[in-house]
Amino acid sequence: MRLYSADEMTCADRGAQELGIPGGVLMERAGVEMARTTLDYFGPLEGRRVLVVAGGGNNGGDGFVIARELHLAGAEVAVFATKDEYEGDAKVNLNVLRNLDVRFVGADGFEDELRGADLVVDALLGTGFQGEVREKEAGFIEKINASDAAVVAVDVPSGVDGSTGEVWGAAVQADLTVCAHAAKLGCVVSPGREHAGEVAVVEIGIPPEADVEPAATWTDADSLRGLVPRRAGAAHKYSAGALLVVAGSRMATGAAIMVARGAQRTGCGIIFVATAEGVAPLVDAQLIEVLVSGVSEDDEGNMAAGALDTILEQAQGASAVVLGPGMGVGEGGREIVEGVLKETGVPVLLDADAISNLSGPEVLSGRETPPVITPHPGELGRLLEESPKEVQSRRLHLARRTAEEGGCCVLLKGADTLVAQGDRVSVNSTGSAALATAGTGDVLSGIVGALLSRGVEPYDAARSGAWAHGRASELWLEETGWPAESMGLASVRGATIGVARVPDDPLRSRDFREVNRVLLRAVCVAQRSRIFDCLAQNGTGESLGSKVSQESAIKVWWLCDKDDPNSFTRYLASKKDLYDQTLNGSNDMEARLRVRS
């Protein structure tokens, strides 16, 4: 899928006209195809009431063509044109509607018409819109959003910046957005992404000779082909990638484990872990194929500045370094991060606490190989001294700004995970809300770190890793059929201690959230290996755990080695007032814990 900014779309449109294709032909093709897609998506509209809200310019003209086609398909169409006079191709199509006796409504009849509409076609503002919607148009948008009608947006929801996804005021909340020729960048980058609904692209007759090379890339499987190296027949563990993971502390023992597991499942040949010395034995016990060593820690169990020399010595044998998850924030952490950036020549990925330990993006600059940073909005906000809300509202702009100021590759995590380096930017196509749980970012760092260790260039390693990470979560959900919220409680080995039945609306159930919190504390490595397994299986999605046949159930595995697993079941029941505990020996369910209603 192509991603175009507003300027790129204008260039392609102009290029087609310079080749001799009239603008009216492009408008006709766009409107006809958008109407067809609308009918495919919403079904037959014969006898249904449709309100087309048409602004000025070509966007309104597209709306007029859509209105004509839906009228011919049997819909009861009404058109609200926000201008008194139109020119050019838009005027031609407006006159066609009048000749067909399509009904028009004015501003005074807009609300009444909207109240009875089944579908609204948003052709109010075009892809070139920027900034905040004016008061008059904002009023129309707010009324559309408050109505019960379904909404299809033309090219981009009105109020969304088509080039950045930024929203600075009222914006249409669409169920479907139909883009002409290429998806508009603002429809796939948050917050615009959340306004676009499902995005469809229709061809309108622009030939390849008129196309422009877009600055942004949609990261899908096709765009990644050939980027991930295959192991040669004579490969050995060091040629397959040697990764040093610097992660973990007294309060975050699982971070190093999840990074290492992610790297293992991505094909890394050998992995070294440097973690706080007090927890090194625990980490070592979980990672039997990894070389684990303890480094100096402070009184709080975080890595101390004295650990730097040991880390630098270990880095000499590595082809890449992952630094940061769970290491702790403070002066010692800052010295370690700055020392690794200054003294090592191999690719470095900074995540979590390593980013929080940076004094600013300029610390990242000057390396021969650009470092990769993988912040969530809060971490990027701290780095730039911006609020998380500001980061979320300007994700594309701030990712690009950080990449430029730091001379680095930025992977900004989110529903629309962005990767920016230099003048390149990509939007990830995979993932789901299942990844919105603690620890999945550590897994992602391991995946990207493994790719870096195998010689993949930072920008390609970041976007390949983001795609694989998201796709693995999709495979996990497809395989299990469980709700997205359940992935945070899944792992692979250990004794099953319970299945907590989910109420109809678990997000609104305080009791269920309390149960989940206790269960999460019991799982040593919450995300351990469903993602890794999917990666290792190359998409086969074979099940490694027993299925829970009951609808709306979450399976919880206990990783801790205990002599009496039932003691923990009793603990849960006593602490969370659970009842109706049923034990059996089947593979489907070993213990069912129902939440008291």
C-alpha positions in Angstrom: 0.0 0.0 0.0 1.3 3.4 -1.0 1.3 6.2 1.6 1.0 9.8 0.2 1.2 13.1 1.9 -1.1 15.9 0.7 1.7 17.4 -1.4 2.6 14.1 -2.9 -1.0 13.5 -3.9 -1.1 16.9 -5.5 2.0 16.2 -7.5 0.6 12.8 -8.8 -2.7 14.5 -9.7 -0.9 17.3 -11.5 1.4 14.8 -13.3 -1.6 12.8 -14.6 -3.1 16.0 -16.0 0.2 17.0 -17.6 0.1 13.6 -19.4 -3.3 14.6 -20.9 -5.8 13.1 -18.4 -8.4 15.8 -17.6 -9.1 16.6 -14.0 -12.7 15.9 -14.6 -11.9 12.3 -15.6 -9.9 11.8 -12.4 -12.8 13.2 -10.3 -15.3 11.0 -12.1 -13.2 7.9 -11.5 -12.6 8.8 -7.9 -16.3 9.4 -7.1 -17.5 6.3 -8.9 -15.0 4.0 -7.2 -15.6 5.6 -3.8 -19.3 5.0 -4.2 -18.7 1.4 -5.2 -16.5 0.8 -2.2 -19.2 2.4 0.0 -21.8 0.0 -1.3 -19.5 -2.9 -0.9 -18.8 -2.0 2.7 -22.2 -1.0 3.9 -24.3 -3.2 1.6 -27.2 -2.1 -0.6 -28.5 1.3 0.2 -31.7 1.2 -1.7 -34.4 3.1 0.2 -31.9 4.2 2.8 -31.3 7.9 3.6 -27.9 9.3 2.7 -26.6 12.8 3.5 -23.6 14.0 1.5 -21.8 17.0 3.1 -19.8 18.7 0.4 -17.3 21.4 1.0 -15.5 23.5 -1.6 -13.0 22.5 -4.2 -12.3 19.0 -5.5 -13.3 17.2 -2.3 -16.8 18.6 -2.6 -16.7 17.6 -6.3 -15.9 14.0 -5.4 -18.8 14.2 -3.0 -21.2 15.3 -5.8 -20.1 12.3 -7.9 -20.6 9.9 -5.0 -24.1 11.5 -4.4 -25.0 10.8 -8.0 -23.9 7.2 -7.9 -25.7 6.4 -4.7 -28.8 8.1 -6.0 -28.6 5.9 -9.1 -28.2 2.9 -6.8 -31.5 3.6 -5.2 -30.5 5.5 -2.1 -32.6 8.5 -0.9 -29.8 11.1 -1.3 -29.8 14.6 0.1 -26.8 17.0 -0.5 -25.7 19.7 1.9 -23.3 22.0 -0.1 -21.5 24.4 2.2 -20.8 26.9 -0.7 -23.2 28.9 -2.8 -21.1 28.8 -5.9 -18.7 26.2 -7.3 -16.3 26.3 -10.2 -14.7 23.9 -12.7 -15.2 20.1 -12.4 -17.1 20.4 -9.1 -19.6 22.8 -10.7 -20.1 20.4 -13.6 -21.0 17.5 -11.2 -23.2 19.8 -9.1 -25.2 20.7 -12.1 -25.7 17.0 -12.9 -27.2 16.5 -9.5 -29.6 19.3 -10.1 -30.6 17.9 -13.5 -31.3 14.6 -11.8 -33.5 16.3 -9.2 -31.4 15.2 -6.3 -32.6 17.0 -3.2 -30.5 19.8 -1.6 -30.7 21.1 1.9 -29.4 24.3 3.4 -27.8 25.1 6.7 -31.2 25.5 8.4 -32.3 22.0 7.4 -29.0 20.3 8.0 -29.7 19.0 11.5 -33.2 17.7 10.6 -31.7 15.8 7.6 -28.9 14.5 9.7 -31.2 13.2 12.4 -32.9 10.9 9.9 -29.8 9.8 7.9 -28.6 6.3 7.8 -25.3 7.2 6.2 -23.2 10.5 6.0 -20.7 11.1 3.3 -18.0 13.4 4.7 -16.7 15.4 1.7 -16.3 18.6 3.7 -12.5 19.2 3.9 -9.8 17.8 1.7 -6.3 16.3 2.0 -4.8 19.8 2.0 -6.4 20.8 5.2 -4.1 21.8 8.1 -4.5 23.4 11.5 -7.7 23.8 13.4 -11.1 23.7 11.8 -13.0 27.0 11.6 -16.0 27.4 13.9 -18.6 27.0 11.2 -17.2 23.7 9.9 -16.4 22.5 13.4 -20.1 22.9 14.2 -21.0 20.6 11.3 -18.4 18.0 12.3 -19.6 17.9 15.9 -23.2 17.3 14.8 -22.1 14.5 12.5 -20.2 12.8 15.3 -23.2 13.2 17.6 -25.6 11.5 15.1 -26.4 7.8 14.9 -25.5 7.6 11.2 -22.6 5.7 9.9 -19.9 7.8 8.3 -17.7 7.4 5.2 -15.0 10.0 4.7 -13.6 11.0 1.3 -9.8 10.8 1.3 -9.4 11.8 4.9 -11.8 12.6 7.8 -12.5 16.3 7.9 -10.4 17.9 10.6 -7.5 15.5 10.3 -4.2 16.7 8.7 -3.8 14.4 5.8 0.0 14.6 5.9 0.7 14.1 9.6 -2.4 12.7 11.3 -2.5 15.6 13.6 -5.9 16.8 15.0 -6.1 20.2 16.5 -9.9 20.6 17.0 -13.0 18.9 15.8 -12.6 16.0 13.5 -15.0 13.6 11.9 -15.1 10.1 13.4 -15.5 7.9 10.3 -16.4 4.2 10.0 -14.7 4.0 6.6 -12.3 6.3 4.8 -11.9 5.8 1.1 -8.6 7.2 -0.3 -8.0 8.1 -3.9 -5.0 6.4 -5.5 -3.0 6.1 -2.3 -3.7 5.9 1.4 -3.2 9.3 3.0 -0.5 9.3 5.7 -2.8 11.1 8.1 -5.2 8.1 8.0 -2.7 5.6 9.4 -0.8 7.8 11.8 -2.3 8.6 15.2 -4.4 10.5 16.2 -5.8 10.6 12.7 -5.7 6.9 12.6 -8.3 6.7 15.3 -10.7 8.9 13.3 -10.3 7.1 9.9 -11.9 3.8 10.8 -11.2 1.2 8.2 -9.1 2.6 5.3 -9.7 1.6 1.7 -7.8 2.7 -1.4 -9.3 3.0 -4.9 -7.5 3.5 -8.2 -8.6 6.6 -10.1 -6.6 6.3 -13.3 -3.3 8.0 -12.4 -0.6 6.2 -14.5 2.7 5.0 -13.0 4.5 7.7 -15.0 2.8 10.4 -12.9 3.5 8.7 -9.6 6.0 10.2 -7.1 8.3 8.4 -4.7 6.6 8.8 -1.3 8.7 9.8 1.7 6.8 7.3 3.9 6.6 3.5 3.6 3.9 1.2 4.7 5.8 -1.7 6.4 4.2 -5.0 5.3 5.7 -8.4 4.4 6.3 -7.4 0.8 8.3 -4.3 1.7 10.6 -6.5 3.9 11.4 -9.2 1.5 15.2 -9.9 1.3 16.1 -7.7 4.2 16.5 -10.5 6.9 19.6 -12.5 6.2 19.5 -16.3 6.0 22.1 -18.4 7.7 24.8 -19.7 5.4 25.6 -23.4 5.4 28.9 -22.8 7.1 27.5 -20.5 9.8 28.7 -20.6 13.3 27.2 -19.0 16.5 29.3 -15.8 16.2 28.5 -15.3 12.4 24.8 -15.8 13.3 25.0 -12.8 15.6 26.5 -12.1 19.0 24.3 -9.9 21.1 25.1 -8.3 24.5 22.0 -7.5 26.5 22.5 -5.0 29.4 19.3 -5.1 31.3 17.6 -6.0 34.6 17.8 -4.9 38.3 16.4 -6.0 41.6 13.0 -4.6 40.7 12.9 -5.8 37.1 14.5 -9.2 36.8 12.2 -10.3 34.0 13.4 -7.6 31.6 16.7 -9.2 30.7 15.0 -12.6 30.3 12.4 -11.3 27.9 15.0 -9.4 25.8 17.2 -12.5 25.6 14.3 -14.8 24.7 13.2 -12.4 21.9 16.7 -12.4 20.5 16.9 -16.2 20.7 13.7 -16.7 18.8 14.9 -14.3 16.1 17.9 -16.4 15.3 20.7 -14.8 17.3 23.7 -17.1 17.5 25.0 -16.3 20.9 23.7 -14.0 23.6 25.5 -12.5 26.6 23.5 -10.9 29.4 25.0 -8.4 31.9 22.6 -7.8 34.7 22.7 -6.5 38.3 24.8 -8.9 40.3 22.1 -9.6 42.9 19.7 -11.1 40.4 22.2 -12.7 38.1 21.6 -16.2 39.5 17.9 -15.9 39.0 18.3 -14.7 35.4 20.9 -17.4 34.7 18.5 -20.1 35.9 15.9 -19.0 33.4 18.3 -18.7 30.5 20.1 -22.0 30.1 21.4 -21.1 26.6 22.6 -17.6 27.5 25.9 -16.5 29.1 24.8 -14.5 32.1 27.1 -12.4 34.3 26.5 -10.0 37.2 27.7 -6.4 37.3 28.0 -3.9 40.0 24.8 -2.6 41.5 23.9 0.2 44.0 22.0 0.0 47.2 18.7 0.0 45.4 19.7 -3.0 43.2 20.1 -0.9 40.0 23.2 -1.0 37.9 26.0 1.2 39.3 28.5 3.3 37.4 31.2 0.7 38.3 29.6 -1.7 36.0 30.7 0.2 32.9 34.2 -1.3 32.6 32.8 -4.9 32.7 30.1 -4.0 30.1 32.6 -2.5 27.8 34.9 -5.5 28.1 32.0 -7.8 27.2 30.9 -5.6 24.3 34.2 -6.3 22.6 33.0 -9.8 21.8 29.5 -8.7 20.6 28.3 -7.6 17.2 25.5 -5.5 18.7 24.3 -4.2 22.2 20.8 -3.9 23.6 20.9 -1.5 26.6 18.4 -0.3 29.1 15.3 -2.5 29.9 15.0 -2.6 33.7 18.5 -1.3 34.4 17.4 1.6 36.6 17.4 5.3 36.3 20.0 7.5 38.0 23.6 8.9 37.8 25.1 5.4 37.5 22.7 4.5 34.7 23.5 7.7 32.9 27.3 7.0 33.0 26.8 3.5 31.7 24.6 4.7 28.7 26.9 7.5 27.8 30.0 5.3 28.2 28.6 2.6 25.9 27.6 5.2 23.3 31.0 6.7 23.4 33.3 3.7 23.7 31.7 1.0 21.5 31.6 0.8 17.7 29.0 -1.9 17.2 25.3 -1.1 16.7 23.5 -0.1 19.9 19.8 -0.2 20.7 18.6 1.9 23.7 15.2 1.1 25.3 13.3 2.0 28.4 15.7 3.1 31.2 18.5 3.8 28.8 16.4 6.4 27.1 15.3 7.9 30.4 19.0 8.1 31.4 19.7 10.3 28.4 20.0 14.1 29.0 18.8 14.8 25.5 18.8 13.5 21.9 22.1 15.3 21.1 23.9 12.7 23.2 23.0 10.1 20.6 24.7 11.9 17.7 28.2 11.4 16.2 28.3 7.6 16.0 29.3 5.9 12.8 26.4 3.6 13.0 23.2 5.4 14.1 21.9 4.0 17.4 18.3 2.7 17.5 16.0 4.0 20.3 12.7 2.4 21.0 10.7 4.7 23.2 7.0 4.7 24.1 5.4 8.2 24.2 6.3 8.8 27.8 9.9 8.0 27.3 10.2 10.1 24.2 8.4 12.9 26.1 11.0 12.8 28.8 13.8 12.9 26.3 12.4 15.9 24.5 11.0 17.6 27.6 7.5 17.3 26.2 4.4 15.7 27.8 3.2 12.3 26.6 0.0 14.0 25.4 2.0 16.3 23.2 4.0 13.3 21.8 0.7 11.5 21.0 -0.7 14.5 19.3 2.4 15.0 17.1 3.8 11.5 16.7 5.2 11.8 13.2 6.7 15.3 13.7 8.4 14.4 17.0 9.8 11.1 15.7 11.3 12.8 12.8 12.6 15.7 14.9 14.3 13.2 17.3 15.9 11.2 14.5 17.3 14.4 13.0 18.6 15.9 16.3 20.0 12.7 17.5 21.4 11.3 14.2 19.6 8.1 15.2 16.9 5.7 14.2 13.7 6.2 16.2 11.1 3.4 16.7 8.2 5.2 18.4 5.9 2.5 19.8 2.2 2.6 19.5 -0.8 1.4 17.6 0.8 3.0 14.5 4.5 2.2 15.4 6.7 4.6 13.5 10.3 4.2 12.4 12.2 7.3 11.4 15.8 7.8 10.3 17.1 10.7 8.2 14.5 11.5 5.6 12.9 8.1 5.8 9.9 7.1 7.8 7.7 4.0 7.9 4.4 3.0 9.5 4.0 -0.5 10.8 1.1 -2.5 9.5 0.9 -5.2 12.2 0.0 -5.5 15.9 -3.0 -5.1 18.1 -4.1 -4.1 21.6 -2.8 -7.5 22.8 0.7 -5.8 22.9 -0.5 -3.2 25.4 1.0 -5.0 28.3 4.2 -4.7 30.3 7.2 -6.5 28.9 6.3 -6.7 25.2 8.7 -3.8 24.6 11.5 -5.9 26.0 10.7 -8.6 23.6 10.8 -6.1 20.7 14.2 -4.9 21.8 15.5 -8.5 21.7 14.1 -9.0 18.2 15.6 -5.8 16.8 18.8 -6.3 18.7 19.2 -9.8 17.1 18.7 -8.3 13.6 21.3 -5.7 14.3 23.7 -8.3 15.5 23.2 -10.2 12.2 24.2 -7.1 10.2 20.9 -5.6 9.3 21.0 -1.9 8.8 19.4 0.0 11.8 16.4 1.4 9.9 15.5 -2.0 8.3 16.2 -3.8 11.5 13.8 -1.6 13.4 10.9 -1.8 10.9 11.5 -5.6 10.3 11.5 -6.2 14.1 8.3 -4.1 14.6 6.5 -6.0 11.9 7.5 -9.4 13.2 6.6 -8.4 16.8 3.2 -7.3 15.7 2.5 -10.2 13.4 3.4 -12.6 16.2 0.8 -11.1 18.4 -1.8 -11.4 15.6 -0.9 -15.1 15.1 -1.2 -15.7 18.8 -4.7 -14.3 18.9 -5.7 -16.2 15.8 -4.4 -19.4 17.3 -6.0 -19.1 20.7 -9.1 -17.2 20.0 -8.7 -15.4 23.3 -9.4 -11.8 23.9 -6.6 -9.3 23.4 -6.4 -8.6 27.1 -5.3 -12.2 27.8 -1.9 -12.1 26.3 -0.4 -10.4 29.3 -1.2 -13.5 31.3 0.1 -16.1 28.9 3.3 -18.1 29.0 4.5 -21.5 27.9 5.8 -23.7 30.7 4.8 -24.4 34.3 1.8 -25.7 36.1 -1.6 -24.3 35.2 -3.2 -22.8 38.3 -6.4 -21.3 37.1 -8.7 -19.9 34.6 -10.5 -16.8 35.7 -13.8 -16.4 34.0 -14.2 -13.0 32.3 -17.3 -10.9 33.0 -19.2 -9.6 30.0 -17.3 -6.3 30.2 -14.0 -7.0 32.0 -12.7 -3.4 31.4 -15.5 -2.2 33.6 -15.3 -4.8 36.3 -13.3 -3.7 39.3 -13.3 -7.2 40.8 -11.9 -8.7 37.7 -9.1 -6.1 37.4 -8.1 -6.9 41.0 -7.9 -10.6 40.2 -5.8 -9.8 37.1 -3.4 -7.7 39.2 -2.8 -10.6 41.6 -2.3 -13.1 38.8 0.1 -10.8 37.0 2.3 -10.7 40.1 2.4 -14.5 40.2 3.7 -14.8 36.7 7.5 -14.4 36.6 7.7 -13.6 32.9 4.3 -12.4 31.8 4.7 -12.5 28.0 7.2 -15.3 27.9 7.2 -17.0 24.6 3.8 -16.8 22.9 5.4 -14.1 20.7 8.6 -16.0 20.5 6.9 -19.3 19.6 5.0 -17.6 16.7 8.3 -16.2 15.4 10.1 -19.5 15.7 7.3 -21.4 13.9 7.5 -19.0 10.9 3.8 -18.4 11.0 2.6 -21.9 11.4 0.9 -21.0 14.7 1.1 -24.5 16.2 -0.4 -24.6 19.7 2.0 -25.3 22.5 -0.5 -25.0 25.3 -3.8 -26.5 26.0 -6.9 -24.8 24.7 -9.5 -23.4 27.0 -12.8 -24.3 25.4 -15.0 -22.0 27.5 -15.9 -18.7 25.9 -14.4 -15.6 27.4 -11.8 -17.3 29.5 -8.2 -16.5 30.3 -5.6 -19.2 30.9 -3.0 -18.3 33.4 0.3 -20.3 33.7 2.5 -20.3 36.7 6.2 -20.2 36.0 7.5 -20.4 39.6 8.7 -23.8 40.7 6.6 -24.6 43.8 6.3 -27.9 45.7 2.6 -27.3 46.2 0.9 -25.3 43.3 -2.4 -25.7 45.0 -1.2 -23.5 47.8 -1.1 -20.6 45.4 -4.7 -21.4 44.3 -5.8 -21.2 47.9 -4.0 -18.0 48.3 -5.8 -16.4 45.4 -9.1 -17.6 46.7 -8.5 -16.2 50.2 -7.1 -12.9 48.9 -9.6 -12.1 46.2 -12.8 -13.7 47.6 -13.1 -16.2 44.8 -15.3 -19.2 45.0 -16.6 -22.2 43.1 -13.1 -23.6 42.6 -13.3 -26.8 40.5 -10.3 -29.0 39.9 -10.1 -31.7 37.2 -7.3 -33.4 35.3 -8.4 -32.5 31.8 -6.2 -30.6 29.3 -8.9 -28.0 28.9 -9.1 -26.8 32.4 -7.2 -27.6 35.6 -8.8 -25.1 37.8 -11.6 -22.7 37.2 -11.9 -19.6 39.3 -15.2 -17.7 38.9 -15.4 -14.1 39.9 -18.3 -13.4 42.3 -20.8 -11.2 40.6 
